[in-house]
Amino acid sequence: MLRWIVIFLIIALIAAIFGFGGIAAGAASIAKIIFYIFLVLLVIGLIMHLARRA
């Protein structure tokens, strides 16, 4: 999942360099959404791991 975040951030940076503002904003917002989903899944996974361990 982190791989997709990096890919969309690279697309956003390249699009911003070439002046495609809409594409850059879209790719950056997709990267943000995927990043937040990753954080939620990470927290859930850590909680589940700690609950199983106890």
Secondary structure, 3 states (H helix, E strand, C coil): CHHHHHHHHHHHHHHHHCCCHHHHHHHHHHHHHHHHHHHHHHHHHHHHHHHHHC
